[in-house]
Amino acid sequence: MNKRYYVGVDVGTGSARAGVFDGSGKCLGTGSREIQTWRPKHDFVEQSSDDIWASCGAAVRAALTAAEIAPESVAGVGFDATCSLVALDAEDRPVTVSPSAEAAQNVVVWMDHRATPEASWINAGGHDVLKYVGGVISPEMQTPKLLWLKENLPETWKRTARFFDLPDFLVYRATGRDVRSLCTTVCKWTYLGHEGDGGRWDDAFFDAVGLGDLRDEGYRRIGTDVRPMGERAGELTEAAAKDLGLAAGTPVAVSIIDAHAGGLGLLGAPLDGKAPTPEDLERRLALIGGTSSCHMAVSREPRYVDGVWGPYFSAMVPGLWLTEGGQSATGALIDHVIHSHARGQELAGDATQQGTTVYALLNQRLDELARDRSDTPFPAALTRGMHVLPYFHGNRSPRADPTLRGVVTGLSLWDTIDSLALQYLATIQAIAYGTRHIIDAMNAAGHHIDTLIATGGDAKNPVFLREHADATGCRIALPREQEAVLLGSAILGSVASGDHATVVDAMGAMSAAGETIEPRGAEVRAYHDQKHAVFLRMYDDQMAYRQLMGGVGPSATLRKARR
C-alpha cells in the first residue's frame, strides 16, 4: 500500500513555512522562505499577497525535497496564517491598503495598529457582538481595519471585490473557491458561529459601525460560504499545483489561524499515559509563542472573560468553546531588547563567530552570573532590582488596551553584556507574568488551567520555559513534534483528504507529548509572587502618570478623534 502524507503550510509574520507529515504526525521535512514587510508609517505594517504566495510555493517545494517524497503521495493540504487583511479586486489583482498607494502592498498585517481610533469608537457603542471578543474589539481584528480603509482609502474600498483573512486567501489562491473559515470569521470578523444553521453576520452591528454597505451587498465581499476547519474546501488548481510543486486535484482543507493551528497540534496530545477527556482539556492551555503569544483554552460551556477574546464556538476544536488570550509582542519584544542594547551588535557578532544564537549566549551568561553571586540562590533572582512592564505594543489581554506602553525600572549606566543579560531575563519574566495574568483571569471565570502545552520559537528557549513554569505555577508539556503549528495544518489536510473522519480523530492520531517541565519549589514561587505584584503595580503606576499629566490618556484622546 502506498504511503499517504499531508502538507501543512504556515504563514507567520516573517516567513512562510511548510512541513510534510506522515499519518502518525511525524515531520519528515520542512522548508521556509522569508516574507517582505513594509512600514510606511508608525504602527502601519503591510505585506504583499503575491509575495506571500510565492514564499508558500518555495517553502512547500523545499519541504518535499527534504522529505524525499513524490508530490503525488501528498493526500491533503492545510493552510494556516496570521489574521492579516487581504484586498483583491474583481480580477483577483492586489488592491493597495497603503498610504504609499503601491498596489503590491495589499495586506494589512495583524500587528498593524492604524485602526486604533476606529476600534475605540466601535467599543464605545457597546454592541452585543462585543461580548464574544472579551467585551473589547481590538485594532488587530478586521472590522476596525475595514472601517479605516473605507474612511481613509475610499478608492480601495470601492475597488476591492473581496476582503480576505490571510488564511482564507491562501485557500482561495489554492482552489479558486471563496470558502471562509469558521475560525477566521468568528475570531476576527464578529461572525456569530453559534447562531442559526452554521452562523450569521449581525446586520445591526455592521449598520451601527458604518459598514452597512457590506450588509446591503449580502456580505459577498467578506464571505457568504463559511465552513468548519478541516472540511474539504476544494482541490488544487493546475496553476496552484504548479506554484506549490504538488499534484493538481490534491484536496485542500478549510483554513485556520496560525495560533489556532498550534492549538490543534497541542491540546489533543496524551499526557500521563492517556488521551485527554473533555475535563482534561479544560485544564490545559496551549501557549504558542512567536512574534506575539497566543493562549488558547477550550471549554464545554461558553466562559466570558473580560479583556480575553471569545468565547468562540467551534473556532478551534469542533463542538467546544474557545477562549483566546494573547500578548501583542513577545518574541518581537525580546529581540528588541537585545538588538537595541548598546552591546546587542557585539553579542550578535559573537554568536555568529561561535556558530550559536544570541539567546544561547545570554542563557549561558545568566547561569554563570547566578553561580558567581553568593546572594543569588537561583537564576531568576538576578533581577530582584529590575522590573519590566512588557506593553511596548499595547496589551491584548486581559487589559485590552492597545495604547499601553512598556516600562523598565532598575536601569543604571552599566552597559555591559551582563547588563543586557539582566534586561533580557527581566523581559522574559515580564512576559511570563503576562501569561500568569491571563491564566488568573481565565481561571476566575471558570477555567481550571494547571498545564501549559507550549510551542513556537519562544518554546525552544529553556529560560523562557523555566520562567513560565515558575512564574505561573503550571507544569509545561512540550509536544513530541516541535513543529506543532505545521502539524495542526497538516491535521486539517488529513481530514480534507478523507483519511480521518473528524478533526478530533486526527488530533488523537497525530499528536503526542514529549518533555515535561515542572515548576520549582516554594522559595522560587515566593520570589515570583513578589515580582508579579510589582508587575501589576507598574500598570497602576502608568495609569497614575496619565492622570498626573492632565487626566487624559491616549484612549480618551483617540475616542475624541473619532467623534
Secondary structure, 3 states (H helix, E strand, C coil): CCCCEEEEEEECCCEEEEEEECCCCCEEEEEEEECCCECCCCCCCEECHHHHHHHHHHHHHHHHHHHCCCHHHEEEEEEEECCCEEEECCCCCECCCCCCCCCCCCEECCCCCCCHHHHHHHHHCCCHHHHHECCCCCCCCHHHHHHHHHHHCHHHHHHCCEEEEHHHHHHHHHHCCCCEEHHHHHHHCCCECCCCCCCECCHHHHHHCCCHHHHHCCCCCCCCCEECCCCEEEECCHHHHHHHCCCCCCEEECCEEHHHHHHHHHHCCCECCECCCHHHHCCEEEEEECCCEEEEEEECCCCCCCCCEEEEECCCCCCCEEEEEEECCCHHHHHHHHHHCCCHHHHHHHHHHHCCCHHHHHHHHHHHHHHHCCCCCCHHHHHCCCEEECCCCCECCCCCECCCCCEEECCCCCCCHHHHHHHHHHHHHHHHHHHHHHHHHHHHCCCCCCEEEEECHHHHCHHHHHHHHHHHCCEEEEECCCCHHHHHHHHHHHHHCCCCCCHHHHHHHHCCEEEEECCCCHHHHHHHHHHHHHHHHHHHHHHHHHHHCCCCCHHHHHHHHHC
